Amino acid sequence: MNQRDHRGEQSASTPTSLTRVAWWLAGGGVVLASLAGLFFVGMVLTTPGEKVHSLFFHLWYLFDVGAERNIPSWYASMLWAAFAGSAFAAAVLACRKRVSWAAMGLVGVAASIDEHSELHERLDQIGTPLAEALGWDLWFTWVIPGVVIAVVVAALLLPLVLSLRPRSRWLVLAGGAVFLLGAIVVESLSGLVLAHFADQVTWHFILVTLVEELLEMLGLALAIAGVLAMFDMSRLPERAWTVRFRDSTGPAEVAGE
């Protein structure tokens, strides 16, 4: 496999956008959230102690988007890994801002690890005293330092995002906004719902959590689509393929059989 400057397209087929991969990933998130909701309803509508109720409980726990170390948490971690992989690929092929692309990839790696190990919840040790000092009544106090981290990361990556082609730029910006809407705003709302019902998991909390996690997965899929929109894949007549990265200084190309 080799990297070279692109010289022409006369022998290549019509380029195929890789963004369809991201749309499939978004669809996977919708399916997981839907299954979690259906299994929760099935559990509620069946009688506790019956085998059917027990079956729905185990299925709901397996697909509960608010739980950790199950299918949705693995999927969210995989989405972040896909985001990191696409950013690292851009860092290899880009003609400019390679360090920024690599930094974006590292953010994806860190977030993927966090999805699996719940590192962000340990920020409560910082967030709780801050919430008390500010007089804020928050259930999930980790969102306070979480917002600070998000602002710092956004400030560091914003120059790169603003330099992208228009479609990629708006996809990444929209993805970040949707993700933060779920991760910060709706997560805070779910904490208020939990506090209102004295730490009891009710259907209200389940519904808000479903919305929160779905927004996070959809936002991440949009960001992945934005990065993948910078790539084009073409098949050559000699049955070779090319994947080209287009930044503002011109495309680079990787070829293979």
DOTOR-373018 format. One record per residue: x negated, y negated, z of N, C-alpha, C in turn; residue in one letter. Coordinates in nm, 3 decimals. Layout:
BEGIN
(node (X,Y,Z),(X,Y,Z),(X,Y,Z),A)
...
//
This chain:
BEGIN
(node (-0.086,0.120,0.000),(0.000,0.000,0.000),(-0.089,-0.124,0.000),M)
(node (-0.055,-0.220,-0.076),(-0.138,-0.339,-0.085),(-0.052,-0.464,-0.086),N)
(node (-0.115,-0.576,-0.053),(-0.047,-0.706,-0.053),(-0.111,-0.794,-0.160),Q)
(node (-0.028,-0.867,-0.236),(-0.084,-0.953,-0.339),(0.014,-1.066,-0.367),R)
(node (-0.033,-1.171,-0.434),(0.055,-1.279,-0.475),(0.145,-1.230,-0.587),D)
(node (0.266,-1.278,-0.589),(0.362,-1.240,-0.693),(0.330,-1.316,-0.821),H)
(node (0.323,-1.244,-0.935),(0.287,-1.307,-1.062),(0.403,-1.310,-1.162),R)
(node (0.501,-1.227,-1.143),(0.609,-1.226,-1.242),(0.712,-1.122,-1.208),G)
(node (0.827,-1.132,-1.270),(0.936,-1.041,-1.241),(0.987,-0.974,-1.369),E)
(node (0.911,-0.983,-1.479),(0.963,-0.939,-1.604),(0.995,-0.790,-1.605),Q)
(node (0.925,-0.710,-1.525),(0.947,-0.566,-1.529),(1.030,-0.515,-1.413),S)
(node (1.073,-0.605,-1.325),(1.147,-0.563,-1.207),(1.296,-0.567,-1.232),A)
(node (1.370,-0.483,-1.159),(1.514,-0.486,-1.164),(1.565,-0.604,-1.082),S)
(node (1.697,-0.626,-1.084),(1.755,-0.735,-1.007),(1.726,-0.714,-0.859),T)
(node (1.671,-0.813,-0.789),(1.637,-0.797,-0.648),(1.760,-0.763,-0.564),P)
(node (1.741,-0.675,-0.466),(1.847,-0.636,-0.375),(1.819,-0.697,-0.238),T)
(node (1.916,-0.767,-0.185),(1.898,-0.829,-0.054),(1.902,-0.723,0.055),S)
(node (1.818,-0.739,0.155),(1.814,-0.645,0.266),(1.912,-0.682,0.377),L)
(node (1.985,-0.793,0.360),(2.075,-0.837,0.467),(2.189,-0.739,0.492),T)
(node (2.221,-0.655,0.394),(2.329,-0.558,0.415),(2.298,-0.466,0.533),R)
(node (2.168,-0.444,0.561),(2.130,-0.364,0.677),(2.183,-0.428,0.805),V)
(node (2.171,-0.560,0.815),(2.218,-0.632,0.934),(2.369,-0.623,0.948),A)
(node (2.441,-0.627,0.834),(2.587,-0.617,0.843),(2.630,-0.480,0.892),W)
(node (2.559,-0.376,0.853),(2.586,-0.243,0.907),(2.558,-0.238,1.057),W)
(node (2.453,-0.304,1.099),(2.422,-0.309,1.242),(2.530,-0.382,1.319),L)
(node (2.584,-0.490,1.261),(2.694,-0.562,1.325),(2.817,-0.472,1.336),A)
(node (2.843,-0.396,1.230),(2.955,-0.303,1.233),(2.941,-0.199,1.342),G)
(node (2.818,-0.155,1.365),(2.794,-0.059,1.473),(2.830,-0.117,1.609),G)
(node (2.799,-0.245,1.629),(2.835,-0.310,1.754),(2.985,-0.319,1.773),G)
(node (3.058,-0.349,1.665),(3.205,-0.356,1.672),(3.263,-0.219,1.707),V)
(node (3.209,-0.114,1.646),(3.256,0.022,1.674),(3.233,0.058,1.821),V)
(node (3.115,0.029,1.873),(3.084,0.063,2.012),(3.176,-0.012,2.109),L)
(node (3.197,-0.142,2.085),(3.285,-0.220,2.173),(3.428,-0.168,2.165),A)
(node (3.473,-0.130,2.046),(3.608,-0.078,2.029),(3.626,0.055,2.103),S)
(node (3.526,0.143,2.091),(3.533,0.272,2.161),(3.536,0.252,2.312),L)
(node (3.454,0.158,2.361),(3.453,0.132,2.505),(3.591,0.086,2.552),A)
(node (3.654,-0.002,2.476),(3.787,-0.050,2.513),(3.891,0.060,2.508),G)
(node (3.888,0.143,2.404),(3.985,0.252,2.390),(3.971,0.355,2.501),L)
(node (3.848,0.390,2.535),(3.826,0.490,2.640),(3.867,0.436,2.777),F)
(node (3.847,0.306,2.799),(3.891,0.246,2.925),(4.042,0.249,2.936),F)
(node (4.111,0.214,2.827),(4.258,0.218,2.827),(4.307,0.361,2.850),V)
(node (4.243,0.458,2.784),(4.280,0.598,2.804),(4.262,0.642,2.948),G)
(node (4.156,0.596,3.012),(4.132,0.630,3.152),(4.239,0.570,3.242),M)
(node (4.277,0.445,3.215),(4.377,0.376,3.297),(4.514,0.440,3.281),V)
(node (4.547,0.484,3.161),(4.681,0.537,3.133),(4.699,0.682,3.174),L)
(node (4.592,0.750,3.212),(4.604,0.888,3.258),(4.595,0.894,3.410),T)
(node (4.641,1.003,3.465),(4.648,1.017,3.610),(4.514,1.057,3.669),T)
(node (4.466,0.985,3.772),(4.340,1.021,3.836),(4.344,1.165,3.887),P)
(node (4.238,1.238,3.868),(4.231,1.376,3.914),(4.258,1.475,3.802),G)
(node (4.331,1.433,3.698),(4.358,1.522,3.586),(4.235,1.533,3.495),E)
(node (4.227,1.645,3.422),(4.113,1.666,3.334),(4.105,1.560,3.225),K)
(node (4.224,1.517,3.175),(4.224,1.416,3.070),(4.167,1.285,3.122),V)
(node (4.204,1.250,3.245),(4.151,1.128,3.306),(3.999,1.139,3.322),H)
(node (3.955,1.255,3.369),(3.811,1.276,3.388),(3.736,1.267,3.256),S)
(node (3.797,1.322,3.149),(3.733,1.316,3.017),(3.718,1.171,2.972),L)
(node (3.828,1.093,2.986),(3.822,0.953,2.947),(3.721,0.875,3.031),F)
(node (3.711,0.909,3.160),(3.615,0.840,3.247),(3.473,0.862,3.198),F)
(node (3.439,0.987,3.167),(3.302,1.017,3.123),(3.274,0.954,2.986),H)
(node (3.376,0.954,2.899),(3.356,0.891,2.769),(3.340,0.740,2.784),L)
(node (3.421,0.680,2.873),(3.410,0.535,2.894),(3.272,0.501,2.951),W)
(node (3.225,0.581,3.048),(3.094,0.552,3.106),(2.984,0.565,3.001),Y)
(node (3.003,0.660,2.908),(2.903,0.681,2.804),(2.899,0.564,2.707),L)
(node (3.016,0.498,2.686),(3.025,0.389,2.588),(3.051,0.252,2.653),F)
(node (3.046,0.245,2.785),(3.072,0.119,2.854),(2.964,0.017,2.818),D)
(node (3.003,-0.089,2.748),(2.905,-0.187,2.702),(2.846,-0.268,2.817),V)
(node (2.911,-0.263,2.934),(2.860,-0.337,3.049),(2.764,-0.258,3.135),G)
(node (2.750,-0.128,3.105),(2.661,-0.041,3.184),(2.523,-0.035,3.120),A)
(node (2.430,0.022,3.191),(2.293,0.036,3.142),(2.261,0.183,3.120),E)
(node (2.160,0.208,3.039),(2.110,0.343,3.010),(2.220,0.433,2.954),R)
(node (2.297,0.380,2.861),(2.394,0.460,2.788),(2.384,0.424,2.640),N)
(node (2.480,0.465,2.559),(2.471,0.443,2.414),(2.468,0.295,2.376),I)
(node (2.559,0.211,2.429),(2.552,0.068,2.391),(2.423,-0.001,2.434),P)
(node (2.370,0.033,2.551),(2.246,-0.031,2.595),(2.129,0.013,2.506),S)
(node (2.131,0.141,2.466),(2.029,0.188,2.372),(2.043,0.114,2.240),W)
(node (2.167,0.094,2.194),(2.190,0.028,2.066),(2.143,-0.117,2.070),Y)
(node (2.174,-0.186,2.182),(2.130,-0.325,2.195),(1.977,-0.333,2.196),A)
(node (1.913,-0.239,2.264),(1.767,-0.236,2.265),(1.712,-0.211,2.125),S)
(node (1.781,-0.123,2.049),(1.738,-0.094,1.913),(1.756,-0.217,1.823),M)
(node (1.863,-0.295,1.844),(1.883,-0.417,1.767),(1.767,-0.514,1.788),L)
(node (1.727,-0.531,1.913),(1.613,-0.619,1.941),(1.485,-0.565,1.877),W)
(node (1.469,-0.432,1.878),(1.351,-0.373,1.814),(1.353,-0.397,1.663),A)
(node (1.473,-0.389,1.602),(1.485,-0.418,1.459),(1.453,-0.564,1.430),A)
(node (1.498,-0.653,1.517),(1.466,-0.795,1.503),(1.315,-0.816,1.511),F)
(node (1.252,-0.750,1.609),(1.107,-0.762,1.625),(1.035,-0.708,1.502),A)
(node (1.080,-0.593,1.452),(1.016,-0.532,1.336),(1.024,-0.620,1.212),G)
(node (1.140,-0.682,1.190),(1.155,-0.770,1.073),(1.067,-0.894,1.086),S)
(node (1.055,-0.946,1.209),(0.969,-1.063,1.231),(0.822,-1.028,1.212),A)
(node (0.781,-0.911,1.260),(0.641,-0.869,1.241),(0.611,-0.846,1.093),F)
(node (0.709,-0.792,1.019),(0.690,-0.773,0.875),(0.672,-0.909,0.807),A)
(node (0.749,-1.007,0.851),(0.734,-1.142,0.796),(0.596,-1.199,0.830),A)
(node (0.547,-1.170,0.951),(0.415,-1.220,0.991),(0.305,-1.164,0.901),A)
(node (0.324,-1.042,0.854),(0.224,-0.979,0.766),(0.230,-1.038,0.626),V)
(node (0.352,-1.064,0.575),(0.368,-1.104,0.436),(0.374,-1.254,0.413),L)
(node (0.402,-1.331,0.517),(0.421,-1.476,0.500),(0.292,-1.544,0.457),A)
(node (0.308,-1.652,0.382),(0.193,-1.733,0.342),(0.163,-1.841,0.445),C)
(node (0.256,-1.867,0.535),(0.238,-1.970,0.636),(0.314,-1.932,0.762),R)
(node (0.278,-1.998,0.873),(0.343,-1.978,1.003),(0.340,-1.832,1.048),K)
(node (0.232,-1.763,1.021),(0.222,-1.623,1.060),(0.221,-1.605,1.212),R)
(node (0.156,-1.698,1.281),(0.152,-1.690,1.428),(0.292,-1.705,1.486),V)
(node (0.370,-1.796,1.428),(0.507,-1.816,1.475),(0.593,-1.693,1.451),S)
(node (0.576,-1.630,1.335),(0.649,-1.506,1.308),(0.610,-1.397,1.407),W)
(node (0.481,-1.388,1.435),(0.436,-1.288,1.533),(0.493,-1.317,1.672),A)
(node (0.501,-1.446,1.708),(0.559,-1.484,1.836),(0.706,-1.444,1.842),A)
(node (0.778,-1.464,1.732),(0.918,-1.422,1.727),(0.930,-1.271,1.745),M)
(node (0.838,-1.198,1.684),(0.838,-1.053,1.702),(0.814,-1.013,1.846),G)
(node (0.724,-1.083,1.915),(0.697,-1.052,2.055),(0.820,-1.082,2.142),L)
(node (0.893,-1.187,2.108),(1.018,-1.216,2.180),(1.115,-1.098,2.166),V)
(node (1.124,-1.045,2.044),(1.210,-0.930,2.021),(1.167,-0.808,2.101),G)
(node (1.037,-0.783,2.108),(0.985,-0.670,2.186),(1.020,-0.687,2.334),V)
(node (0.997,-0.807,2.387),(1.027,-0.833,2.529),(1.175,-0.815,2.557),A)
(node (1.261,-0.864,2.467),(1.405,-0.851,2.488),(1.449,-0.706,2.477),A)
(node (1.387,-0.630,2.389),(1.419,-0.487,2.376),(1.386,-0.413,2.505),S)
(node (1.271,-0.444,2.562),(1.233,-0.383,2.690),(1.330,-0.424,2.800),I)
(node (1.369,-0.552,2.798),(1.462,-0.603,2.899),(1.597,-0.532,2.892),D)
(node (1.648,-0.508,2.770),(1.776,-0.439,2.754),(1.772,-0.300,2.817),E)
(node (1.657,-0.237,2.809),(1.646,-0.100,2.861),(1.621,-0.097,3.011),H)
(node (1.547,-0.194,3.063),(1.503,-0.188,3.203),(1.570,-0.292,3.294),S)
(node (1.660,-0.376,3.242),(1.734,-0.474,3.321),(1.643,-0.574,3.392),E)
(node (1.537,-0.614,3.328),(1.443,-0.706,3.392),(1.508,-0.840,3.425),L)
(node (1.602,-0.885,3.341),(1.661,-1.018,3.361),(1.738,-1.028,3.492),H)
(node (1.791,-0.914,3.540),(1.868,-0.918,3.664),(1.779,-0.948,3.785),E)
(node (1.650,-0.923,3.772),(1.559,-0.955,3.882),(1.537,-1.105,3.896),R)
(node (1.582,-1.181,3.797),(1.572,-1.327,3.806),(1.666,-1.384,3.911),L)
(node (1.754,-1.300,3.966),(1.841,-1.344,4.076),(1.759,-1.396,4.195),D)
(node (1.639,-1.341,4.211),(1.554,-1.385,4.322),(1.516,-1.531,4.307),Q)
(node (1.514,-1.579,4.184),(1.488,-1.720,4.159),(1.619,-1.797,4.150),I)
(node (1.718,-1.736,4.083),(1.843,-1.804,4.057),(1.929,-1.828,4.180),G)
(node (1.928,-1.735,4.276),(2.014,-1.749,4.394),(1.979,-1.872,4.477),T)
(node (1.852,-1.893,4.515),(1.821,-2.016,4.590),(1.846,-2.142,4.509),P)
(node (1.825,-2.135,4.378),(1.853,-2.252,4.293),(2.002,-2.284,4.293),L)
(node (2.086,-2.180,4.282),(2.231,-2.201,4.282),(2.278,-2.260,4.414),A)
(node (2.219,-2.211,4.524),(2.256,-2.264,4.656),(2.213,-2.409,4.671),E)
(node (2.094,-2.441,4.621),(2.045,-2.578,4.631),(2.128,-2.674,4.546),A)
(node (2.175,-2.625,4.432),(2.254,-2.709,4.342),(2.403,-2.709,4.376),L)
(node (2.442,-2.621,4.466),(2.583,-2.612,4.505),(2.669,-2.548,4.398),G)
(node (2.609,-2.461,4.316),(2.683,-2.395,4.209),(2.732,-2.259,4.257),W)
(node (2.858,-2.230,4.234),(2.917,-2.103,4.275),(2.911,-2.005,4.158),D)
(node (2.798,-1.936,4.146),(2.778,-1.842,4.037),(2.762,-1.701,4.093),L)
(node (2.823,-1.604,4.025),(2.808,-1.466,4.067),(2.677,-1.409,4.013),W)
(node (2.652,-1.433,3.886),(2.527,-1.389,3.823),(2.432,-1.508,3.819),F)
(node (2.354,-1.524,3.925),(2.268,-1.643,3.934),(2.145,-1.634,3.845),T)
(node (2.119,-1.518,3.786),(2.003,-1.506,3.699),(2.016,-1.595,3.575),W)
(node (2.140,-1.638,3.544),(2.160,-1.720,3.423),(2.089,-1.855,3.435),V)
(node (2.064,-1.902,3.557),(1.998,-2.033,3.573),(1.855,-2.027,3.519),I)
(node (1.768,-1.938,3.573),(1.635,-1.928,3.510),(1.643,-1.874,3.368),P)
(node (1.749,-1.797,3.338),(1.767,-1.745,3.202),(1.784,-1.856,3.101),G)
(node (1.859,-1.960,3.140),(1.878,-2.075,3.052),(1.746,-2.146,3.028),V)
(node (1.666,-2.160,3.133),(1.536,-2.226,3.120),(1.447,-2.149,3.022),V)
(node (1.443,-2.017,3.037),(1.363,-1.934,2.947),(1.413,-1.946,2.804),I)
(node (1.545,-1.945,2.787),(1.604,-1.955,2.653),(1.568,-2.088,2.587),A)
(node (1.571,-2.196,2.665),(1.538,-2.328,2.611),(1.391,-2.333,2.568),V)
(node (1.302,-2.277,2.650),(1.159,-2.277,2.616),(1.133,-2.196,2.490),V)
(node (1.193,-2.075,2.482),(1.174,-1.991,2.364),(1.230,-2.060,2.239),V)
(node (1.349,-2.120,2.253),(1.410,-2.189,2.139),(1.323,-2.305,2.092),A)
(node (1.267,-2.380,2.187),(1.182,-2.494,2.150),(1.057,-2.448,2.076),A)
(node (1.001,-2.335,2.117),(0.879,-2.284,2.054),(0.906,-2.231,1.913),L)
(node (1.023,-2.170,1.894),(1.053,-2.107,1.765),(1.130,-2.198,1.670),L)
(node (1.183,-2.309,1.719),(1.266,-2.395,1.636),(1.193,-2.447,1.511),L)
(node (1.066,-2.491,1.521),(0.997,-2.536,1.399),(0.992,-2.428,1.291),P)
(node (0.971,-2.303,1.330),(0.971,-2.194,1.233),(1.109,-2.178,1.171),L)
(node (1.212,-2.176,1.254),(1.349,-2.155,1.204),(1.389,-2.267,1.108),V)
(node (1.355,-2.391,1.143),(1.393,-2.504,1.058),(1.317,-2.504,0.925),L)
(node (1.206,-2.433,0.918),(1.128,-2.427,0.794),(1.178,-2.320,0.697),S)
(node (1.274,-2.237,0.741),(1.322,-2.128,0.657),(1.411,-2.179,0.544),L)
(node (1.433,-2.093,0.446),(1.528,-2.125,0.341),(1.666,-2.145,0.403),R)
(node (1.751,-2.230,0.342),(1.878,-2.268,0.405),(1.962,-2.151,0.457),P)
(node (1.980,-2.047,0.374),(2.063,-1.935,0.419),(2.005,-1.868,0.542),R)
(node (1.875,-1.842,0.541),(1.811,-1.780,0.656),(1.817,-1.871,0.779),S)
(node (1.793,-1.999,0.757),(1.795,-2.095,0.868),(1.929,-2.094,0.940),R)
(node (2.038,-2.102,0.865),(2.169,-2.110,0.927),(2.212,-1.977,0.988),W)
(node (2.170,-1.867,0.929),(2.201,-1.737,0.987),(2.131,-1.721,1.123),L)
(node (2.004,-1.758,1.129),(1.930,-1.745,1.255),(1.987,-1.841,1.361),V)
(node (2.015,-1.965,1.322),(2.071,-2.061,1.417),(2.209,-2.016,1.466),L)
(node (2.293,-1.968,1.374),(2.426,-1.920,1.414),(2.413,-1.798,1.503),A)
(node (2.321,-1.708,1.470),(2.300,-1.590,1.553),(2.256,-1.625,1.693),G)
(node (2.163,-1.721,1.705),(2.119,-1.763,1.838),(2.231,-1.825,1.918),G)
(node (2.314,-1.908,1.852),(2.426,-1.973,1.921),(2.528,-1.871,1.969),A)
(node (2.562,-1.773,1.883),(2.659,-1.670,1.921),(2.604,-1.583,2.034),V)
(node (2.476,-1.548,2.024),(2.415,-1.465,2.129),(2.418,-1.537,2.263),F)
(node (2.378,-1.664,2.266),(2.374,-1.739,2.392),(2.514,-1.765,2.445),L)
(node (2.612,-1.779,2.355),(2.750,-1.793,2.400),(2.792,-1.672,2.482),L)
(node (2.753,-1.554,2.434),(2.785,-1.433,2.509),(2.699,-1.414,2.632),G)
(node (2.566,-1.428,2.615),(2.472,-1.396,2.722),(2.476,-1.494,2.838),A)
(node (2.508,-1.620,2.812),(2.507,-1.721,2.918),(2.649,-1.763,2.958),I)
(node (2.728,-1.810,2.861),(2.860,-1.866,2.893),(2.958,-1.757,2.935),V)
(node (2.977,-1.655,2.850),(3.076,-1.552,2.880),(3.029,-1.465,2.997),V)
(node (2.898,-1.443,3.008),(2.846,-1.367,3.124),(2.876,-1.441,3.254),E)
(node (2.859,-1.572,3.255),(2.893,-1.651,3.374),(3.043,-1.640,3.405),S)
(node (3.125,-1.643,3.299),(3.269,-1.629,3.317),(3.305,-1.492,3.375),L)
(node (3.236,-1.388,3.330),(3.263,-1.254,3.384),(3.228,-1.248,3.532),S)
(node (3.124,-1.319,3.573),(3.090,-1.324,3.715),(3.198,-1.392,3.797),G)
(node (3.256,-1.498,3.742),(3.366,-1.567,3.811),(3.488,-1.477,3.823),L)
(node (3.514,-1.399,3.718),(3.627,-1.305,3.722),(3.601,-1.199,3.828),V)
(node (3.480,-1.149,3.835),(3.444,-1.048,3.935),(3.458,-1.104,4.076),L)
(node (3.415,-1.227,4.095),(3.427,-1.290,4.228),(3.574,-1.313,4.264),A)
(node (3.656,-1.351,4.167),(3.798,-1.377,4.193),(3.869,-1.253,4.243),H)
(node (3.830,-1.136,4.192),(3.894,-1.011,4.233),(3.811,-0.935,4.337),F)
(node (3.734,-1.011,4.415),(3.659,-0.956,4.529),(3.571,-0.838,4.488),A)
(node (3.497,-0.856,4.381),(3.401,-0.756,4.333),(3.468,-0.627,4.286),D)
(node (3.597,-0.633,4.254),(3.667,-0.517,4.201),(3.665,-0.521,4.049),Q)
(node (3.633,-0.407,3.988),(3.630,-0.399,3.841),(3.772,-0.380,3.791),V)
(node (3.830,-0.487,3.740),(3.966,-0.484,3.686),(3.961,-0.492,3.534),T)
(node (4.078,-0.481,3.470),(4.081,-0.489,3.324),(4.039,-0.628,3.276),W)
(node (4.058,-0.729,3.361),(4.017,-0.864,3.324),(3.864,-0.870,3.305),H)
(node (3.794,-0.809,3.401),(3.648,-0.808,3.393),(3.600,-0.724,3.275),F)
(node (3.665,-0.609,3.253),(3.628,-0.524,3.140),(3.645,-0.597,3.008),I)
(node (3.757,-0.671,2.994),(3.784,-0.744,2.871),(3.679,-0.852,2.846),L)
(node (3.647,-0.930,2.951),(3.548,-1.036,2.935),(3.410,-0.976,2.903),V)
(node (3.378,-0.864,2.967),(3.249,-0.799,2.941),(3.241,-0.747,2.798),T)
(node (3.353,-0.693,2.748),(3.355,-0.647,2.608),(3.326,-0.763,2.513),L)
(node (3.390,-0.877,2.539),(3.367,-0.995,2.455),(3.221,-1.040,2.463),V)
(node (3.168,-1.042,2.586),(3.030,-1.085,2.607),(2.930,-0.999,2.529),E)
(node (2.941,-0.867,2.547),(2.844,-0.778,2.483),(2.862,-0.776,2.331),E)
(node (2.987,-0.787,2.285),(3.010,-0.792,2.141),(2.949,-0.918,2.080),L)
(node (2.964,-1.031,2.147),(2.903,-1.155,2.098),(2.751,-1.142,2.092),L)
(node (2.692,-1.079,2.192),(2.547,-1.062,2.192),(2.502,-0.977,2.074),E)
(node (2.572,-0.865,2.049),(2.532,-0.778,1.939),(2.556,-0.845,1.804),M)
(node (2.668,-0.916,1.789),(2.695,-0.984,1.662),(2.596,-1.097,1.639),L)
(node (2.563,-1.172,1.744),(2.465,-1.279,1.732),(2.330,-1.227,1.690),G)
(node (2.291,-1.115,1.749),(2.162,-1.057,1.714),(2.162,-1.005,1.571),L)
(node (2.274,-0.947,1.528),(2.283,-0.900,1.389),(2.273,-1.017,1.291),A)
(node (2.333,-1.130,1.325),(2.322,-1.249,1.240),(2.177,-1.296,1.230),L)
(node (2.106,-1.295,1.344),(1.965,-1.337,1.342),(1.881,-1.241,1.259),A)
(node (1.908,-1.111,1.270),(1.836,-1.013,1.188),(1.864,-1.038,1.040),I)
(node (1.992,-1.067,1.008),(2.028,-1.096,0.869),(1.952,-1.218,0.818),A)
(node (1.934,-1.318,0.905),(1.861,-1.438,0.866),(1.717,-1.409,0.831),G)
(node (1.653,-1.324,0.909),(1.514,-1.288,0.880),(1.507,-1.202,0.754),V)
(node (1.597,-1.102,0.743),(1.594,-1.013,0.627),(1.629,-1.086,0.498),L)
(node (1.701,-1.199,0.508),(1.733,-1.276,0.388),(1.609,-1.335,0.324),A)
(node (1.498,-1.336,0.396),(1.372,-1.385,0.340),(1.303,-1.279,0.254),M)
(node (1.357,-1.156,0.255),(1.298,-1.047,0.179),(1.386,-1.010,0.060),F)
(node (1.325,-0.970,-0.050),(1.395,-0.913,-0.165),(1.330,-0.779,-0.199),D)
(node (1.412,-0.680,-0.234),(1.360,-0.549,-0.272),(1.401,-0.521,-0.416),M)
(node (1.305,-0.478,-0.498),(1.331,-0.450,-0.640),(1.272,-0.315,-0.678),S)
(node (1.337,-0.248,-0.775),(1.285,-0.123,-0.830),(1.228,-0.150,-0.969),R)
(node (1.106,-0.105,-0.990),(1.040,-0.123,-1.119),(1.071,-0.005,-1.211),L)
(node (1.060,-0.025,-1.345),(1.090,0.084,-1.438),(1.006,0.209,-1.414),P)
(node (0.882,0.191,-1.368),(0.797,0.307,-1.343),(0.826,0.373,-1.209),E)
(node (0.947,0.344,-1.154),(0.998,0.408,-1.032),(0.923,0.365,-0.907),R)
(node (0.845,0.259,-0.919),(0.785,0.200,-0.799),(0.883,0.097,-0.743),A)
(node (0.862,0.057,-0.620),(0.948,-0.045,-0.561),(0.862,-0.158,-0.508),W)
(node (0.922,-0.274,-0.497),(0.853,-0.389,-0.440),(0.942,-0.454,-0.335),T)
(node (0.880,-0.498,-0.229),(0.949,-0.579,-0.127),(0.876,-0.712,-0.120),V)
(node (0.947,-0.819,-0.150),(0.885,-0.951,-0.157),(0.939,-1.042,-0.048),R)
(node (0.849,-1.117,0.011),(0.886,-1.215,0.114),(0.875,-1.354,0.053),F)
(node (0.979,-1.433,0.068),(0.982,-1.566,0.008),(0.981,-1.673,0.118),R)
(node (0.872,-1.743,0.130),(0.871,-1.860,0.218),(0.854,-1.984,0.132),D)
(node (0.839,-2.099,0.194),(0.844,-2.224,0.119),(0.723,-2.246,0.028),S)
(node (0.616,-2.164,0.046),(0.497,-2.182,-0.037),(0.490,-2.081,-0.150),T)
(node (0.592,-1.996,-0.160),(0.593,-1.897,-0.267),(0.597,-1.757,-0.211),G)
(node (0.643,-1.659,-0.291),(0.662,-1.525,-0.242),(0.534,-1.443,-0.239),P)
(node (0.531,-1.349,-0.146),(0.425,-1.248,-0.143),(0.493,-1.115,-0.166),A)
(node (0.418,-1.017,-0.209),(0.479,-0.891,-0.251),(0.402,-0.773,-0.196),E)
(node (0.476,-0.670,-0.158),(0.418,-0.542,-0.121),(0.476,-0.437,-0.215),V)
(node (0.393,-0.354,-0.272),(0.441,-0.254,-0.367),(0.410,-0.115,-0.315),A)
(node (0.492,-0.020,-0.359),(0.470,0.119,-0.321),(0.549,0.212,-0.409),G)
(node (0.522,0.340,-0.398),(0.595,0.439,-0.478),(0.718,0.482,-0.401),E)
//
